[in-house]
Amino acid sequence: MGILITEKPEKILIIRLSAIGDVVHVLPALRLLRSRFPESRISWLVEDKASDIITGHPDINDVIVFPRKRWQKEILKFSKTLNTLSNIISFYKKLRGEHYDLVIDFQGNLKSGIMNLATGSWKRVGFGRGYCKELNYLTTQYQAYPPVKKMHRIDKNLFLLKELGIENGFQRPKLPVFKADKKYISEFINSDINPSLPIIIIHPGTSKFGLYKQWPPLNYALLADMILDNYEVNVVFTWGPYEFGIVKEIVEKMKHKAIPACETRSIKQLVELISHSSLFIGGDTGPLHIASILDIPVVGIYGPKDPEIYGPYNGKAIVIKKDVPCSPCRKRTCGDPICMSSILPDDVFLGVEKLFTTEKH
């Protein structure tokens, strides 16, 4: 790689634009970076849809929001095209005007590469050829080459700092929540949930982009009934934008009563709700990675993605995955997602039994 940080950089920029789970995977590296440079000004460049997870974070001085979704909508409207183009130019000029002493690109694709170049920094650090995408390595001056390609994303991000001479191992990061969000979730728990019983959270949805990783609603209904047949617990179904219909369908198929969560209007509210749980069950989504980083026991339902790279990152996790020849894969659509459909409610319940029994005793 050829670079060690021998001086204290005054201004550092982290680039990890999206998605929620990927942003969470950089937080342990942020913790190390702040520990090494307590006086440096650390900024984080992130897309609007994932910005909430790091807003108000004590290890970050500035959250720079790249409003990609808004600009994509506005630039197609004739009345707003010129104004949007002006805003884009101003955004990049401001980014360059910050004169960062160190830019660390944890994303490693074309989007983040454009941001690298826009900063004009003389110390742009990222992953080398074969460990990034879309020729990103051409936009950094110093590249890291992890020892293996199959490495968990958290370990890969920590390796990037190791190559900068920052090595202390994994430190559990912080996920800050505002008082108003704590109050909102507390009101839901106190009014809708039996406070004397543990909470098991099930998150059945995925983003629209990740629909190929979604387990069938009927399976979640059968699983929840199995849990309530065997344990005295609160089963709470969390949901994100456009996902309440899935939760409603699941609850209606159940013989026992489960609780649809309140609407979580921000990621911070979801973080707060998950923090009250004794067990989290779900697929490879942002909420699962939030639960994992909070050290909540996790049962992960994995199909197309490789859990060695994208799995939960704590010692209290069990991954349920079927050994099918086509998995892992990189397809975004599939006519026969056998990797998910072959996982049965009994398979997941076995994981729940092992983990929940262990945690209770």
Phi and psi in degrees as a GROMACS rama.xvg file:
@    title "Ramachandran Plot"
@    xaxis  label "Phi"
@    yaxis  label "Psi"
@TYPE xy
81.4725  23.0193  GLY-2
-144.33  130.546  ILE-3
-125.969  141.364  LEU-4
-85.4387  99.2703  ILE-5
-95.8217  -20.0134  THR-6
-109.582  163.059  GLU-7
-87.0258  110.069  LYS-8
-67.7382  133.559  PRO-9
-73.7035  -38.5779  GLU-10
-131.667  123.542  LYS-11
-119.567  137.863  ILE-12
-118.559  124.99  LEU-13
-95.9299  133.301  ILE-14
-114.982  112.302  ILE-15
-151.972  99.7462  ARG-16
-78.1713  -42.7803  LEU-17
-163.718  175.687  SER-18
-94.9361  -168.037  ALA-19
-57.5485  -49.8017  ILE-20
-60.9538  -38.8879  GLY-21
-68.7633  -36.2655  ASP-22
-64.2751  -43.2846  VAL-23
-58.8524  -36.792  VAL-24
-68.4099  -15.7755  HIS-25
-91.3458  -16.2151  VAL-26
-59.2426  -38.7055  LEU-27
-61.7532  -35.4969  PRO-28
-67.279  -39.9061  ALA-29
-57.5571  -43.4814  LEU-30
-58.8908  -42.9248  ARG-31
-66.4652  -42.6356  LEU-32
-61.2635  -44.0901  LEU-33
-66.9369  -37.0076  ARG-34
-63.2536  -37.4958  SER-35
-76.1934  -36.4735  ARG-36
-124.979  72.7302  PHE-37
-64.4699  -22.4818  PRO-38
-98.523  -9.49479  GLU-39
-72.7057  154.585  SER-40
-91.9752  111.164  ARG-41
-104.227  123.206  ILE-42
-112.816  155.095  SER-43
-131.845  123.917  TRP-44
-94.6399  120.827  LEU-45
-144.773  151.446  VAL-46
-75.2223  158.496  GLU-47
-57.3477  -39.8146  ASP-48
-68.717  -18.642  LYS-49
-114.574  2.79288  ALA-50
-68.6418  -28.9246  SER-51
-62.4203  -30.3009  ASP-52
-64.4083  -26.9175  ILE-53
-112.947  -3.15344  ILE-54
-62.3952  130.029  THR-55
78.1443  11.148  GLY-56
-69.3269  131.99  HIS-57
-67.3217  -18.8671  PRO-58
-90.7382  0.297139  ASP-59
-119.827  133.702  ILE-60
-86.2119  -38.3643  ASN-61
-138.56  133.013  ASP-62
-104.971  115.689  VAL-63
-99.7965  112.274  ILE-64
-91.9673  122.854  VAL-65
-93.3634  105.378  PHE-66
-80.7927  61.2411  PRO-67
-59.5428  -47.1107  ARG-68
-61.9667  -43.3096  LYS-69
-65.8013  -44.9295  ARG-70
-64.4806  -37.5511  TRP-71
-61.3115  -38.3468  GLN-72
-71.8794  -45.0442  LYS-73
-72.457  -33.8811  GLU-74
-68.1252  -20.2386  ILE-75
-85.8825  -8.3098  LEU-76
-94.8548  119.48  LYS-77
-54.2748  -38.6933  PHE-78
-69.489  -18.222  SER-79
-114.916  -1.85578  LYS-80
-59.1388  -50.4393  THR-81
-63.8731  -42.3215  LEU-82
-63.9953  -39.5651  ASN-83
-65.751  -43.4661  THR-84
-60.6718  -39.2008  LEU-85
-62.8612  -41.3585  SER-86
-65.5192  -37.515  ASN-87
-65.3456  -44.5613  ILE-88
-62.6748  -42.7249  ILE-89
-63.6692  -38.0063  SER-90
-61.2028  -48.2146  PHE-91
-69.1338  -34.5273  TYR-92
-64.1994  -41.3909  LYS-93
-65.6435  -40.1239  LYS-94
-60.8686  -43.721  LEU-95
-68.678  -33.9644  ARG-96
-70.6773  -10.1027  GLY-97
-75.7511  -21.5251  GLU-98
52.7941  62.2781  HIS-99
-69.5835  137.728  TYR-100
-78.265  -24.4932  ASP-101
-150.62  128.552  LEU-102
-118.854  125.334  VAL-103
-116.815  115.895  ILE-104
-98.5862  103.665  ASP-105
-88.4813  -7.43449  PHE-106
-86.6236  -54.0193  GLN-107
74.0025  46.2506  GLY-108
-140.539  -171.043  ASN-109
-63.7983  -43.5608  LEU-110
-58.3271  -49.2656  LYS-111
-70.2186  -29.0043  SER-112
-63.7399  -40.0138  GLY-113
-61.6347  -40.523  ILE-114
-65.1942  -40.0915  MET-115
-53.2049  -53.0443  ASN-116
-65.1123  -35.7064  LEU-117
-63.2896  -30.255  ALA-118
-68.6318  -30.0094  THR-119
70.0188  11.2344  GLY-120
-66.6434  149.775  SER-121
-89.0651  -5.65573  TRP-122
-128.596  87.1169  LYS-123
-109.715  120.213  ARG-124
-118.003  136.517  VAL-125
-160.702  -161.581  GLY-126
-93.6435  150.855  PHE-127
-80.5675  177.4  GLY-128
-57.9799  132.116  ARG-129
94.7922  -13.1376  GLY-130
-121.518  8.44074  TYR-131
-141.669  -179.252  CYS-132
-122.041  161.755  LYS-133
53.2521  41.5842  GLU-134
61.2714  25.7514  LEU-135
-56.9452  -33.296  ASN-136
-60.1274  -20.6562  TYR-137
-73.081  -14.2503  LEU-138
-99.0827  -1.79172  THR-139
-115.113  152.272  THR-140
-92.1811  -22.7127  GLN-141
-131.143  128.275  TYR-142
-122.218  143.278  GLN-143
-104.331  143.768  ALA-144
-123.256  96.3619  TYR-145
-56.1839  152.377  PRO-146
-66.2292  -26.9305  PRO-147
-138.139  155.867  VAL-148
-82.9182  -32.1486  LYS-149
-88.6545  87.64  LYS-150
-135.916  136.868  MET-151
-57.4266  144.053  HIS-152
-57.5179  -36.1934  ARG-153
-64.452  -44.7886  ILE-154
-64.7177  -37.5183  ASP-155
-63.6772  -42.5441  LYS-156
-66.4097  -39.0965  ASN-157
-66.0377  -33.1629  LEU-158
-64.5268  -36.4715  PHE-159
-59.5513  -40.3769  LEU-160
-71.4999  -35.1199  LEU-161
-58.2137  -39.223  LYS-162
-68.211  -16.4479  GLU-163
-91.8357  3.57325  LEU-164
86.8487  14.3248  GLY-165
-109.19  103.579  ILE-166
-139.584  108.883  GLU-167
-136.879  -1.36368  ASN-168
83.4295  -178.89  GLY-169
-69.0628  131.177  PHE-170
-124.25  129.981  GLN-171
-64.01  125.224  ARG-172
-82.9062  173.772  PRO-173
-97.3962  147.201  LYS-174
-126.837  91.7711  LEU-175
-69.0408  144.744  PRO-176
-131.043  136.323  VAL-177
-77.2586  156.506  PHE-178
-58.7047  -39.382  LYS-179
-62.9308  -36.1624  ALA-180
-70.9709  -39.0641  ASP-181
-60.7881  -42.8885  LYS-182
-65.1199  -42.952  LYS-183
-60.5193  -46.1404  TYR-184
-70.4386  -37.7377  ILE-185
-60.2768  -40.2436  SER-186
-64.25  -39.6448  GLU-187
-64.4643  -46.9519  PHE-188
-63.276  -43.0007  ILE-189
-70.5878  -24.1097  ASN-190
-100.131  -25.5958  SER-191
-117.921  -10.8654  ASP-192
-122.945  142.503  ILE-193
-72.3113  110.037  ASN-194
-68.9518  -14.2467  PRO-195
-85.627  -8.32235  SER-196
-113.171  148.876  LEU-197
-63.0711  157.624  PRO-198
-107.742  124.843  ILE-199
-108.432  121.178  ILE-200
-98.4307  131.856  ILE-201
-118.607  126.098  ILE-202
-114.218  98.5854  HIS-203
-84.7412  -15.3796  PRO-204
-88.381  170.383  GLY-205
-138.161  169.356  THR-206
-68.2487  164.247  SER-207
-59.5398  -33.1699  LYS-208
-70.4876  -23.1241  PHE-209
-112.16  26.0589  GLY-210
-59.5236  -27.2992  LEU-211
-66.5383  -11.8745  TYR-212
-101.368  9.43264  LYS-213
-88.848  131.054  GLN-214
-82.4531  145.806  TRP-215
-59.6782  140.385  PRO-216
-55.5187  -39.2076  PRO-217
-59.9103  -38.2047  LEU-218
-63.0098  -39.8897  ASN-219
-65.11  -38.1538  TYR-220
-63.7962  -45.4427  ALA-221
-64.2242  -41.0601  LEU-222
-62.6848  -47.3079  LEU-223
-60.7942  -39.5421  ALA-224
-64.5059  -39.1136  ASP-225
-60.6893  -42.177  MET-226
-62.3935  -46.2845  ILE-227
-73.6268  -21.1238  LEU-228
-67.6594  -29.577  ASP-229
-112.061  -18.6043  ASN-230
-133.969  146.415  TYR-231
-89.867  97.6126  GLU-232
-146.036  165.974  VAL-233
-92.9452  120.054  ASN-234
-98.5768  116.771  VAL-235
-116.536  126.195  VAL-236
-97.3868  114.935  PHE-237
-88.6603  159.365  THR-238
-154.885  151.723  TRP-239
-110.724  -168.47  GLY-240
-53.7656  132.893  PRO-241
68.2161  11.8626  TYR-242
-108.01  -4.36641  GLU-243
-62.8077  -31.9568  PHE-244
-59.7232  -36.6742  GLY-245
-65.6325  -46.035  ILE-246
-62.4371  -42.2534  VAL-247
-61.1205  -43.4029  LYS-248
-61.679  -43.5007  GLU-249
-63.3928  -49.2209  ILE-250
-61.1049  -38.3568  VAL-251
-68.2563  -25.9261  GLU-252
-83.5168  -11.241  LYS-253
-84.4576  152.361  MET-254
-89.1766  -28.4365  LYS-255
-93.8634  170.353  HIS-256
-93.6309  121.654  LYS-257
-115.156  166.635  ALA-258
-115.354  114.963  ILE-259
-67.0244  131.749  PRO-260
-66.2652  160.529  ALA-261
-64.8765  160.179  CYS-262
-64.7243  124.25  GLU-263
-94.7237  108.452  THR-264
-81.0744  -6.23465  ARG-265
-148.661  162.373  SER-266
-63.7418  -33.9971  ILE-267
-62.1531  -37.8298  LYS-268
-66.4802  -37.723  GLN-269
-65.4872  -41.9118  LEU-270
-57.0389  -46.0198  VAL-271
-63.4569  -42.0009  GLU-272
-65.5462  -45.3808  LEU-273
-60.9275  -35.1854  ILE-274
-63.8561  -18.1477  SER-275
-89.0714  -2.79624  HIS-276
-89.1176  156.132  SER-277
-97.5903  -15.3532  SER-278
-159.358  142.215  LEU-279
-122.448  135.537  PHE-280
-127.474  131.866  ILE-281
176.225  178.763  GLY-282
-87.9149  -170.961  GLY-283
-75.5396  84.4343  ASP-284
-135.812  170.863  THR-285
-54.0821  -46.5455  GLY-286
-58.0617  -36.9837  PRO-287
-62.0926  -42.7981  LEU-288
-71.0353  -30.0182  HIS-289
-64.3515  -47.3619  ILE-290
-59.5785  -42.2072  ALA-291
-63.2545  -44.6293  SER-292
-71.3753  -23.5452  ILE-293
-80.5178  -1.69482  LEU-294
69.3049  28.3401  ASP-295
-82.5192  136.271  ILE-296
-56.327  135.561  PRO-297
-129.092  133.919  VAL-298
-109.614  111.261  VAL-299
-100.643  134.069  GLY-300
-104.045  108.62  ILE-301
-118.13  136.523  TYR-302
-122.663  -86.3481  GLY-303
-75.1767  -26.6135  PRO-304
-88.5707  149.698  LYS-305
-85.0144  115.369  ASP-306
-66.5068  -19.4456  PRO-307
-64.8893  -26.915  GLU-308
-101.149  -41.3673  ILE-309
-115.487  10.7193  TYR-310
-78.1706  174.114  GLY-311
-62.6215  146.142  PRO-312
-116.821  69.6212  TYR-313
-159.631  168.599  ASN-314
-81.3193  0.988359  GLY-315
-111.321  43.8696  LYS-316
-132.086  144.691  ALA-317
-127.719  129.007  ILE-318
-102.278  128.707  VAL-319
-102.137  116.911  ILE-320
-150.165  139.18  LYS-321
-94.9702  142.157  LYS-322
-84.2653  87.994  ASP-323
-111.99  147.441  VAL-324
-64.336  -23.6452  PRO-325
-92.8717  2.13004  CYS-326
-115.329  137.429  SER-327
-78.34  159.344  PRO-328
-144.135  172.744  CYS-329
-114.975  12.6356  ARG-330
-69.0069  145.276  LYS-331
-97.6146  -16.1253  ARG-332
-136.46  152.773  THR-333
-154.392  129.979  CYS-334
-73.7477  -21.356  GLY-335
-143.23  79.045  ASP-336
-74.3599  68.1018  PRO-337
-62.9555  -26.549  ILE-338
-62.0501  -29.6479  CYS-339
-95.5515  -43.8886  MET-340
-68.0755  -23.0268  SER-341
-79.724  -11.4001  SER-342
-81.8482  121.166  ILE-343
-98.8866  156.516  LEU-344
-54.4319  -36.1215  PRO-345
-60.913  -37.5571  ASP-346
-62.4512  -45.4773  ASP-347
-70.7834  -37.0882  VAL-348
-64.0795  -34.2096  PHE-349
-59.2626  -40.0449  LEU-350
-65.0839  -41.7009  GLY-351
-60.6342  -45.0258  VAL-352
-57.9315  -49.083  GLU-353
-61.6518  -46.243  LYS-354
-79.3709  -44.8017  LEU-355
-69.5942  -39.2894  PHE-356
-62.8436  -42.5743  THR-357
-60.209  -45.2935  THR-358
-67.9522  -34.3556  GLU-359
-69.7805  -27.5573  LYS-360
